[in-house]
Amino acid sequence: MNCKIKSRIWIELDGEEFLGEGKIQLLKAIGETGSLSKAAKSIHISYKKAWHLMDAVNKTSKKPVTINTIGGKGGGGTELTPYGKSLISAFDDMNKKCWEFLDIQLEKIKSL
């Protein structure tokens, strides 16, 4: 018998989704590319969707998660704030610990 647990976690603030796996994936891509446009392309979503996701995160968050720089000779960009980086780290840690817990629970089911 092949037994699996399926799960996704997200964080809500005042009943609205604040962070989930998709937004974390986008934040990581922003950190890697330094650009919302490039980040959106790298995870195969539209720029418009990426912009709406980051706008929602920044409006819901108690501190800015990203900072936008205006274009010019060197071009504009988007970068993570220290708070944004800490959110990624905290979410990844929480997700890892959830999966570790679920793996233990699955072993209990398998042993029945």
Backbone torsions as a table, in degrees:
resi	resn	phi	psi	omega
1	MET	NA	127.2	178.2
2	ASN	-98.7	111.3	-174.4
3	CYS	-113.8	131.5	-179.9
4	LYS	-133.1	153.0	170.8
5	ILE	-108.7	134.6	175.7
6	LYS	-111.8	132.2	-178.4
7	SER	-158.1	150.7	172.4
8	ARG	-140.0	141.1	176.7
9	ILE	-116.3	152.6	173.1
10	TRP	-152.2	162.8	-179.8
11	ILE	-114.0	131.9	176.8
12	GLU	-111.4	143.9	171.9
13	LEU	-122.6	123.4	-179.3
14	ASP	50.9	41.6	176.6
15	GLY	80.3	-0.9	179.5
16	GLU	-110.3	140.9	177.3
17	GLU	-64.2	127.1	178.1
18	PHE	-100.0	-56.5	-179.2
19	LEU	-136.0	140.8	173.8
20	GLY	-148.6	-177.0	-175.7
21	GLU	-60.2	-38.7	-179.6
22	GLY	-65.4	-44.1	179.6
23	LYS	-68.2	-36.9	177.2
24	ILE	-65.1	-41.6	177.6
25	GLN	-59.6	-42.1	178.5
26	LEU	-66.2	-42.9	178.1
27	LEU	-60.6	-42.9	178.1
28	LYS	-61.5	-41.7	179.7
29	ALA	-65.7	-37.0	175.7
30	ILE	-62.4	-43.9	178.3
31	GLY	-59.9	-35.9	-179.0
32	GLU	-78.3	-36.3	-172.7
33	THR	-100.7	-24.1	-176.4
34	GLY	72.4	18.3	-175.6
35	SER	-152.3	133.4	176.6
36	LEU	-67.3	-41.1	179.8
37	SER	-61.4	-48.6	179.3
38	LYS	-66.3	-36.9	178.4
39	ALA	-63.2	-44.9	179.5
40	ALA	-59.5	-46.3	178.9
41	LYS	-61.0	-41.0	-175.8
42	SER	-67.0	-25.5	178.4
43	ILE	-108.7	11.0	172.0
44	HIS	63.1	47.2	170.6
45	ILE	-128.2	162.8	-179.3
46	SER	-73.7	156.2	175.9
47	TYR	-59.8	-40.6	-178.8
48	LYS	-59.9	-45.7	178.8
49	LYS	-63.8	-43.6	179.3
50	ALA	-61.0	-42.5	-179.8
51	TRP	-62.9	-43.9	179.4
52	HIS	-64.2	-39.7	178.8
53	LEU	-63.0	-46.3	-178.7
54	MET	-71.3	-33.7	175.9
55	ASP	-62.5	-43.4	178.9
56	ALA	-63.7	-42.8	179.2
57	VAL	-63.0	-47.7	-177.5
58	ASN	-66.3	-34.4	179.1
59	LYS	-73.5	-31.7	-178.0
60	THR	-83.7	-30.4	-174.6
61	SER	-69.8	151.4	177.7
62	LYS	-76.3	-18.6	177.1
63	LYS	-137.3	157.7	176.8
64	PRO	-61.2	138.6	180.0
65	VAL	-98.8	-32.6	177.4
66	THR	-131.3	158.3	174.8
67	ILE	-126.7	131.4	177.6
68	ASN	-99.1	138.8	172.9
69	THR	-112.0	141.9	-176.9
70	ILE	-78.1	144.1	-179.5
71	GLY	-63.8	172.2	-179.2
72	GLY	169.6	-147.7	-178.6
73	LYS	-57.4	-45.2	180.0
74	GLY	-87.9	-3.3	-178.2
75	GLY	83.5	159.8	178.8
76	GLY	-87.2	-174.1	178.4
77	GLY	-177.0	179.1	177.3
78	THR	-133.4	132.3	176.7
79	GLU	-132.4	157.5	178.4
80	LEU	-78.8	142.4	171.6
81	THR	-82.0	165.1	173.6
82	PRO	-55.5	-37.1	177.3
83	TYR	-63.3	-42.5	177.9
84	GLY	-60.4	-42.7	177.9
85	LYS	-63.6	-39.5	-179.9
86	SER	-69.5	-33.1	176.0
87	LEU	-63.6	-42.5	178.0
88	ILE	-59.8	-48.5	-178.8
89	SER	-60.8	-45.6	-179.2
90	ALA	-65.1	-42.1	179.6
91	PHE	-64.5	-45.3	179.6
92	ASP	-60.6	-42.0	178.8
93	ASP	-63.5	-45.1	178.9
94	MET	-61.5	-44.1	-179.9
95	ASN	-63.0	-43.9	179.4
96	LYS	-61.1	-45.3	-179.0
97	LYS	-67.0	-35.6	175.8
98	CYS	-62.2	-44.8	-179.6
99	TRP	-66.4	-37.7	176.6
100	GLU	-61.2	-44.2	178.3
101	PHE	-62.0	-46.0	-178.5
102	LEU	-64.8	-35.6	177.1
103	ASP	-62.1	-40.5	177.9
104	ILE	-64.8	-43.0	179.3
105	GLN	-64.6	-36.8	179.0
106	LEU	-64.7	-40.0	178.9
107	GLU	-60.9	-35.1	176.8
108	LYS	-63.6	-40.9	179.4
109	ILE	-67.0	-43.0	-179.1
110	LYS	-62.8	-32.1	-176.3
111	SER	-80.8	-5.6	179.9
112	LEU	-74.0	NA	NA
